[in-house]
Amino acid sequence: MRALVQRVTQARVDIAGETVGAIGPGLLVLVCAMGGDKDDTVERLASKIAKLRIFKDEDGRMNRSLVDTGGSALVVSQFTLAADTRRGNRPGFSAAAPPDDGERLYLSFAEALQTLGIPVATGRFGADMQVHLVNDGPVTIWIDSEG
């Protein structure tokens, strides 16, 4: 799986003008299931993100995790994270998991974060979404799990 994690003060996802998911302080997690990803990949990625120490402590150092701060996660599916741009000008997405697997793994990832005690809001798999966020820092981290 691939994830782009952004520390936010707030974020929301709108579909056709309606807000379907919103959070206050926490993480916006754009996530893409890749071909070959399994359930244990989901668990490892969720655990890594929940424990990622990118929130400020009392000394202003990035030393606290989402679990430590009690923050929320807005999880949004984004197959375009699988883009291969090595040839030509049109990205290829063949490395992404097939849609049925992608949706199952995306929902499983959101559930895994909830199991770890993280309040989770989501977008809608496959929908045309507008994502609004206030990036805090900014802090943006790319995570590429290993199958």
trRosetta pair geometry for C-beta under 8 A, 3 or more apart (Angstrom, degrees):
i j d omega theta_ij theta_ji phi_ij phi_ji
1 31 6.2 -5 179 -168 116 97
1 32 6.6 159 -161 82 67 51
1 33 5.6 -35 -106 -109 89 48
1 34 6.0 -163 -89 7 30 91
1 37 5.3 75 -53 -120 77 144
1 41 5.5 143 -9 147 100 113
1 42 6.7 90 -31 -89 147 55
1 45 5.0 -44 68 -53 132 162
1 105 6.9 -164 -88 156 117 129
1 109 7.0 139 -142 -87 163 138
1 145 4.8 30 50 28 75 126
2 31 7.2 159 87 -153 52 50
2 32 4.6 -5 58 57 97 103
2 34 6.2 82 -13 -45 93 114
2 81 4.5 -167 100 138 127 126
2 82 6.7 168 24 -73 138 63
2 142 7.6 -19 -168 -169 94 85
2 143 7.1 160 -157 88 48 59
2 144 5.3 -7 -111 -110 84 70
2 145 7.3 -139 -73 17 39 77
3 29 5.5 -21 -162 -167 117 93
3 30 6.6 147 -158 77 58 53
3 31 4.8 -12 -103 -102 87 77
3 32 7.5 -171 -74 22 45 68
3 45 6.3 137 -18 -172 133 122
3 49 6.5 -56 117 -78 164 131
3 81 7.6 17 -90 -166 17 168
3 142 7.6 157 87 -158 53 42
3 143 4.6 -4 60 59 96 104
3 145 7.8 51 1 -22 98 97
4 29 7.6 152 75 -157 48 45
4 30 4.3 -5 54 56 99 109
4 78 7.4 -40 27 66 113 146
4 81 6.3 -156 -19 -107 106 127
4 140 6.8 -2 -179 -172 92 96
4 141 7.6 165 -157 83 48 41
4 142 5.8 -18 -106 -103 72 66
4 143 7.8 -172 -79 23 27 72
5 27 5.5 -21 -164 -165 94 122
5 28 7.4 153 -156 79 43 53
5 29 5.4 -7 -106 -107 76 76
5 30 7.9 -148 -68 29 34 68
5 49 6.0 -175 -96 -132 141 105
5 52 6.9 61 127 69 167 166
5 54 7.7 135 122 30 124 161
5 140 7.1 160 84 -155 51 47
5 141 4.8 -16 61 62 102 91
5 142 7.9 -172 20 -77 77 18
5 143 6.3 36 -10 -4 115 114
6 11 7.8 116 87 -76 113 145
6 27 6.7 140 71 -158 44 66
6 28 4.5 -11 60 57 102 101
6 29 8.0 -165 25 -73 67 37
6 30 7.8 41 -2 -5 104 97
6 133 6.4 63 106 155 140 158
6 135 5.4 -71 -179 -118 119 96
6 138 7.3 -33 -152 -169 98 97
6 139 6.9 141 -156 88 51 63
6 140 4.9 -8 -102 -105 82 80
6 141 7.9 177 -76 22 40 63
7 26 7.9 -139 -146 131 58 22
7 27 6.1 -41 -100 -99 47 72
7 54 5.6 -144 -61 124 128 116
7 55 6.8 164 -133 -84 132 72
7 135 7.0 79 75 -165 61 65
7 136 4.6 -83 122 64 94 101
7 137 5.6 66 69 -13 122 125
7 138 7.6 160 58 -167 88 50
7 139 3.9 23 21 64 120 117
7 140 7.8 -123 16 -65 72 44
8 11 4.6 27 135 -37 168 109
8 23 7.4 97 85 87 124 108
8 25 7.1 -173 98 -137 61 40
8 26 6.4 -11 60 68 88 54
8 27 6.7 128 17 -123 90 19
8 28 5.1 62 -21 -18 137 100
8 74 7.6 -23 45 23 148 119
8 133 4.9 -85 -118 -165 135 105
8 134 5.8 111 -162 70 86 59
8 135 6.0 -58 -99 -105 73 36
8 136 5.5 149 -133 -7 14 98
9 24 7.3 -41 163 178 53 63
9 25 5.6 -24 -141 -93 46 75
9 134 4.6 -41 50 93 99 118
9 136 4.9 122 -40 -72 79 112
10 22 7.5 2 -174 -174 91 91
10 23 6.7 -175 -146 94 53 59
10 24 5.5 -32 -99 -134 82 42
10 25 7.2 -36 -63 -59 57 43
10 133 7.1 -178 96 -145 53 52
10 134 5.2 39 48 27 80 110
11 22 7.0 -174 97 -146 49 55
11 23 5.6 8 54 51 84 93
11 26 7.8 -99 22 68 110 90
11 28 4.4 158 -106 -76 173 114
11 74 4.6 -132 95 24 121 153
11 131 7.0 -3 -172 -176 104 88
11 132 6.6 167 -153 91 55 57
11 133 4.0 0 -108 -106 96 89
11 134 7.3 -141 -68 24 65 60
12 19 5.3 -33 179 -140 126 113
12 21 6.6 170 -152 95 58 55
12 22 3.8 -5 -106 -104 97 90
12 23 7.5 -178 -76 21 59 55
12 74 7.2 -128 -95 -122 25 154
12 131 7.7 174 89 -152 42 49
12 132 5.1 -3 56 58 85 103
12 133 7.8 179 21 -74 51 58
13 19 7.1 116 77 -153 46 63
13 20 5.5 -48 95 59 98 91
13 21 4.6 21 37 53 108 96
13 22 7.4 -148 22 -67 61 58
13 74 6.6 165 -22 -179 104 122
13 76 5.9 161 -84 -97 138 117
13 121 7.6 -179 19 132 107 108
13 122 7.6 -41 33 140 149 33
13 123 4.1 -125 -176 -97 168 89
13 124 7.8 174 132 1 136 73
13 129 5.1 -19 -166 -169 105 125
13 130 7.2 146 -159 74 53 48
13 131 5.5 -19 -103 -102 77 70
13 132 7.7 -173 -80 21 29 73
14 17 6.3 -4 176 -132 119 11
14 18 6.3 149 -155 71 77 30
14 19 5.3 -45 -94 -88 77 54
14 20 7.0 137 -123 5 25 81
14 129 6.9 139 70 -163 44 68
14 130 4.5 -18 62 61 99 103
14 132 7.0 40 -6 -8 106 110
15 18 5.9 -30 67 62 69 86
15 20 5.3 18 11 -19 109 131
15 123 7.5 123 -50 -163 112 84
15 124 5.9 -1 -57 23 156 127
15 127 5.1 -22 -119 158 132 141
15 128 7.0 119 -137 76 83 60
15 129 5.6 -46 -81 -105 84 71
15 130 7.6 175 -77 18 36 77
19 22 5.6 7 175 -43 127 118
20 122 7.7 -50 128 94 102 60
20 123 6.4 84 85 -140 122 45
20 124 6.0 -34 137 -30 165 105
20 129 7.9 -89 39 -123 126 109
21 74 5.6 137 135 -142 116 96
21 76 7.8 -173 71 -77 142 86
21 121 3.5 148 -165 155 97 104
21 122 5.1 -158 -86 64 154 26
21 123 5.8 -104 26 -69 135 43
22 74 7.1 -14 -138 -98 17 127
22 121 5.9 -85 40 156 26 173
23 26 5.1 -62 151 42 138 129
23 28 7.8 -175 48 -77 126 70
23 71 7.8 70 168 174 126 81
23 72 3.9 -155 -145 95 123 128
23 73 6.9 -175 -77 75 165 7
23 74 4.7 -140 4 -48 121 100
23 119 7.4 149 -121 106 108 105
23 121 5.3 -162 -51 21 92 125
24 71 7.8 -128 90 -144 79 77
24 72 6.4 91 47 22 67 123
25 69 7.2 -97 126 146 119 130
25 71 5.0 -93 117 -120 82 106
25 72 7.4 112 82 25 47 82
25 136 7.4 40 -134 -46 84 157
26 66 6.2 59 -150 -134 84 105
26 69 7.7 179 -100 95 65 123
26 71 3.3 162 -97 162 78 106
26 72 3.9 -119 -32 60 163 53
26 73 5.6 -127 153 -68 128 41
26 74 7.2 126 89 -9 119 78
26 118 7.9 122 -153 -164 131 103
26 119 7.9 -112 -86 69 160 92
27 49 6.9 -174 114 176 166 107
27 66 5.8 -58 -8 -88 121 131
27 71 6.7 97 -9 121 75 129
27 72 7.7 -150 35 100 62 45
27 73 4.9 -11 68 -113 94 80
27 74 7.4 -157 101 30 51 67
28 73 7.8 149 -98 -161 19 60
28 74 5.0 -19 -114 65 67 106
28 76 7.0 -2 -174 7 89 116
28 131 7.2 109 -162 -179 137 124
28 133 5.2 -48 -39 -106 155 144
29 49 6.2 38 -107 -161 138 154
29 73 5.5 4 -1 -170 119 110
29 74 6.9 168 24 80 70 50
29 75 4.9 -17 70 -108 107 68
29 76 7.1 162 84 25 53 69
29 113 7.9 179 26 -72 159 155
30 76 5.3 -29 -107 74 64 99
30 77 8.0 52 -160 164 61 7
30 78 4.2 -4 -175 13 102 143
30 81 6.4 152 129 -56 105 129
30 131 7.9 -8 -84 -113 108 174
31 45 7.8 113 -134 144 121 144
31 75 6.1 -10 6 -163 126 91
31 76 7.2 145 20 73 75 45
31 77 6.2 -51 72 -109 80 47
31 78 6.7 117 51 29 30 83
31 81 7.5 -80 -176 20 16 155
31 106 6.2 150 96 -123 116 82
31 109 5.7 -154 155 109 165 164
32 77 7.2 99 -92 -166 52 65
32 78 5.6 -70 -62 83 94 65
32 79 5.4 121 -130 -117 104 32
32 80 7.4 -130 -87 51 137 35
32 81 3.7 -160 -8 58 141 115
32 82 5.2 -159 161 -37 144 89
32 96 6.1 -80 -179 -120 110 97
32 102 7.5 -31 -163 -142 58 110
33 37 5.0 -127 -163 46 84 149
33 96 7.0 77 82 -168 63 73
33 97 3.9 -36 117 16 102 136
33 101 6.2 -153 128 125 143 86
33 102 4.3 -176 52 -123 121 62
33 105 3.8 105 -100 76 139 140
33 106 6.1 -102 -27 -48 114 77
33 109 8.0 -155 -71 -27 96 129
34 37 5.2 111 58 -37 68 110
34 82 6.0 155 -104 -105 82 112
34 95 5.7 -22 -148 151 97 88
34 96 6.3 -86 -116 -122 49 34
34 97 5.9 90 119 -39 8 85
34 147 7.4 -92 87 -91 119 71
35 94 7.8 -12 -25 148 140 61
35 95 5.9 -121 13 -170 106 44
35 96 6.8 76 -34 103 81 18
35 97 5.3 160 -77 -92 45 54
35 98 7.6 67 -101 -20 86 69
36 97 7.8 -135 22 -92 42 91
36 147 4.9 -33 125 -130 116 114
37 41 4.4 -116 -157 71 83 156
37 42 7.2 90 164 -48 113 79
37 97 5.9 -68 31 -66 110 131
37 101 7.5 142 62 155 95 116
37 105 5.6 60 106 -130 130 158
37 145 7.6 74 -118 82 105 125
37 147 6.4 -133 -91 -137 49 56
38 41 5.1 114 54 -3 60 101
38 42 7.7 -115 107 -3 42 87
38 147 7.3 54 5 171 92 71
39 42 5.5 -49 -158 29 41 116
39 43 6.7 39 148 -18 69 103
39 105 7.9 -142 -92 -113 49 82
39 108 6.5 -97 -127 171 79 154
40 43 5.4 -49 -147 36 41 114
40 44 6.3 43 154 -20 69 104
41 44 5.9 -55 -148 37 30 110
41 45 6.3 25 156 -15 65 110
41 105 7.7 -7 81 -149 111 125
41 145 5.4 126 -163 124 93 144
41 147 6.2 -79 -89 174 131 28
42 45 6.1 -61 -148 39 26 107
42 46 6.2 25 157 -18 65 110
42 105 5.7 -152 -76 -158 120 81
42 108 4.8 -12 -166 115 166 112
42 109 4.9 -126 -150 -80 98 72
42 112 5.5 165 145 -23 97 152
43 46 5.9 -57 -145 37 27 110
43 47 6.3 25 158 -17 63 110
43 112 5.6 -151 -103 -139 52 141
44 47 5.9 -60 -150 38 27 110
44 48 6.2 29 154 -21 64 109
44 145 6.1 125 95 -141 116 129
45 48 5.6 -54 -145 35 31 113
45 49 6.3 25 159 -14 66 108
45 109 6.5 -29 87 -129 121 111
45 112 7.9 85 73 91 79 148
45 143 6.8 136 -141 125 93 131
45 145 4.9 -74 -74 -59 105 141
46 49 6.1 -59 -147 40 27 106
46 50 6.1 26 158 -19 64 111
46 109 5.8 -177 -68 -156 104 67
46 112 3.6 -146 -33 116 172 119
46 113 5.0 -136 -150 -63 106 66
46 115 7.8 50 142 51 149 101
46 116 6.3 176 148 -13 106 135
47 50 5.9 -57 -143 38 27 110
47 51 6.2 3 164 1 64 116
47 112 7.7 -73 -38 158 68 117
47 116 6.7 170 -99 -90 58 144
48 51 6.4 -78 -148 49 21 96
48 52 6.3 45 153 -57 64 96
48 143 6.5 154 117 -158 135 148
48 145 7.7 178 18 -91 151 101
49 52 5.5 -28 -143 -7 33 121
49 66 7.1 11 142 9 72 141
49 73 7.5 72 136 -113 126 144
49 113 7.1 -40 85 -100 120 110
49 143 7.0 -135 -75 20 92 166
50 65 6.5 55 144 163 49 124
50 66 5.4 -99 -148 65 48 116
50 67 5.3 60 164 -45 91 103
50 113 6.1 171 -70 -133 110 76
50 116 4.5 -53 -113 128 169 153
50 117 7.9 103 -158 55 134 80
50 118 5.6 -128 -115 -43 105 132
51 65 4.8 -41 -153 -130 33 157
51 66 7.7 -74 -51 37 18 85
51 67 6.2 -3 -90 7 58 126
52 65 5.9 125 62 -128 37 92
52 66 7.0 37 51 -8 81 97
52 141 7.1 -170 -177 71 148 158
53 62 6.1 121 134 146 78 78
53 63 5.4 -10 177 -155 122 25
53 64 6.1 117 -146 44 79 10
53 65 5.2 -58 -85 -64 58 78
53 68 7.8 38 -115 10 79 140
54 62 5.1 -13 -142 -164 38 121
54 65 7.6 59 21 -113 63 50
54 139 5.4 150 171 163 119 147
54 141 6.7 -125 -88 -18 155 139
55 62 6.7 112 47 -142 15 69
55 63 7.8 -74 79 57 59 41
55 64 4.1 -60 79 80 100 96
55 65 6.7 176 21 -81 109 4
55 66 7.2 131 -22 -70 130 44
55 68 6.9 -166 61 74 128 110
55 69 4.9 -50 120 -45 171 142
55 71 7.1 177 -80 -15 150 140
56 60 5.3 -22 -159 -144 121 36
56 61 6.6 125 -143 60 67 23
56 62 6.2 -48 -83 -86 52 49
56 63 7.5 35 -156 27 29 76
56 64 6.8 -12 78 26 21 111
57 60 7.3 -55 65 12 61 16
57 61 5.4 -13 35 60 103 79
57 62 7.9 133 -7 -142 82 5
57 63 4.1 -24 -25 60 125 114
57 64 5.3 140 -76 -32 75 104
59 63 7.7 31 52 15 101 139
62 139 7.4 143 -107 -116 137 145
64 68 4.1 -128 -165 92 91 140
64 69 5.4 99 138 -51 124 95
65 68 4.6 104 49 4 69 101
65 69 7.0 -152 93 0 37 88
66 69 6.1 -63 -140 44 29 101
66 71 4.9 -93 -145 62 75 104
66 73 6.7 26 -160 -59 153 101
66 118 5.8 21 135 -112 125 120
67 70 8.0 24 177 -66 26 39
67 116 6.8 -82 -88 153 112 105
67 117 6.5 72 -128 75 88 116
67 118 7.1 -76 -82 -70 66 92
71 118 7.7 -6 90 -142 62 92
72 118 6.8 124 -139 176 40 80
72 119 4.2 -48 -112 82 95 100
72 120 6.9 172 -169 -83 84 28
72 121 6.7 35 162 0 127 95
73 110 8.0 -167 102 -132 118 71
73 113 5.4 -69 49 170 150 153
73 118 5.2 27 0 155 114 129
73 119 7.4 162 24 86 66 52
73 120 5.1 -17 69 -110 94 76
73 121 7.5 -173 95 32 49 63
74 120 7.7 147 -95 -161 26 58
74 121 5.0 -20 -111 72 74 98
74 122 7.3 162 -164 -92 57 26
74 123 7.7 68 170 -37 91 82
75 106 7.4 156 148 -176 115 83
75 109 6.5 176 -160 108 145 104
75 110 4.5 -163 64 -94 156 95
75 113 6.8 175 -55 19 136 150
75 120 5.9 -1 -2 -163 115 109
75 121 7.4 169 22 84 70 44
75 122 5.0 -27 69 -107 89 81
75 123 7.3 -124 101 11 52 79
76 122 7.1 155 -81 -161 47 58
76 123 4.1 56 -122 -6 80 130
76 129 6.6 -152 -151 98 119 159
76 131 5.9 -1 -102 -96 172 132
77 102 7.0 96 -157 156 128 104
77 103 7.5 -14 -103 -105 160 57
77 106 4.5 -6 -90 -132 112 151
77 123 6.3 -128 21 71 74 114
77 125 4.7 48 11 -112 158 70
77 126 7.3 -8 89 -28 142 47
78 81 5.2 80 106 -21 98 102
79 82 5.8 -37 179 18 64 114
79 93 6.1 53 146 -165 105 134
79 96 4.6 43 -160 -137 97 155
79 102 6.4 2 -90 -154 108 154
80 83 5.4 13 -178 -43 66 109
80 91 7.3 66 -153 105 85 154
80 93 7.0 -66 -110 -102 46 122
82 93 5.2 82 91 -151 109 73
82 94 7.9 -151 143 59 122 28
82 95 4.6 -166 -173 80 106 93
82 96 3.7 -167 27 -63 167 85
83 91 3.8 -27 -154 -169 105 139
83 92 7.2 121 -156 61 54 40
83 93 6.2 -32 -93 -87 52 76
84 87 7.5 15 132 24 100 85
84 91 6.3 136 58 -164 44 74
84 92 4.4 -27 57 63 105 94
84 93 7.4 -170 11 -73 84 27
84 94 7.2 -31 10 38 133 84
84 95 6.1 114 -44 -7 113 120
85 91 5.1 -38 -80 -102 80 86
87 92 7.5 20 54 -10 100 123
92 95 7.8 90 114 -4 91 86
93 96 4.9 -9 170 3 91 121
96 102 6.4 14 165 -87 99 133
97 101 4.2 -111 167 97 119 113
97 102 4.3 161 82 -67 104 78
97 105 6.3 72 48 19 168 141
98 101 5.0 78 60 19 80 105
98 102 6.6 -149 91 -13 33 95
99 102 5.4 -56 -136 37 28 116
99 103 6.2 27 166 -19 65 104
99 126 6.9 46 -149 -82 115 123
100 103 6.2 -55 -150 34 26 107
100 104 6.5 23 155 -15 61 109
101 104 5.8 -59 -148 39 32 111
101 105 6.0 24 158 -14 69 111
102 105 6.1 -61 -144 41 25 105
102 106 6.1 29 157 -23 64 110
102 125 7.2 152 118 -157 94 123
103 106 5.6 -54 -144 35 29 114
103 107 6.3 24 160 -13 64 107
103 125 4.5 100 -118 161 91 165
103 126 7.1 -23 -84 -25 113 110
104 107 6.2 -61 -150 40 26 105
104 108 6.1 27 152 -20 63 112
105 108 5.4 -54 -142 40 32 115
105 109 6.2 40 154 -27 65 102
106 109 5.7 -52 -152 29 28 113
106 110 6.8 26 152 -15 62 102
106 125 5.5 139 78 -93 152 118
107 110 5.8 -51 -151 35 36 111
107 111 6.3 35 151 -17 66 108
107 122 8.0 28 -111 -131 64 166
107 125 7.3 -59 -48 -39 92 135
108 111 5.6 -56 -147 40 32 113
108 112 6.2 39 152 -26 66 104
109 112 5.6 -50 -146 31 31 114
109 113 6.8 32 154 -18 62 100
110 113 5.9 -53 -156 32 32 111
110 114 6.7 33 147 -18 64 105
110 120 5.1 148 -169 159 86 148
110 122 5.2 -9 -118 -78 154 126
111 114 5.5 -53 -151 36 36 114
111 115 6.4 42 150 -24 67 102
111 120 8.0 -129 -76 55 25 160
112 115 5.5 -48 -149 31 34 116
112 116 6.8 30 151 -16 62 104
113 116 5.7 -60 -156 37 35 110
113 118 4.4 -58 166 63 90 129
113 120 5.1 111 93 -75 119 131
114 117 7.8 90 180 -40 34 8
114 118 6.3 -96 -87 66 32 72
114 119 7.6 42 -115 -122 77 22
114 120 4.9 -86 -66 11 90 125
123 127 6.6 -148 157 55 99 116
123 129 4.9 -8 -157 -106 131 162
123 131 7.3 -52 -81 -85 134 99
124 127 3.9 45 84 -6 105 137
124 129 6.9 161 41 -73 79 117
135 138 4.0 15 136 -121 125 102
135 139 7.3 -176 178 36 92 51
135 140 6.8 -23 -149 -57 132 100
136 139 6.4 -21 88 20 72 99
137 140 7.9 -166 74 -19 126 64
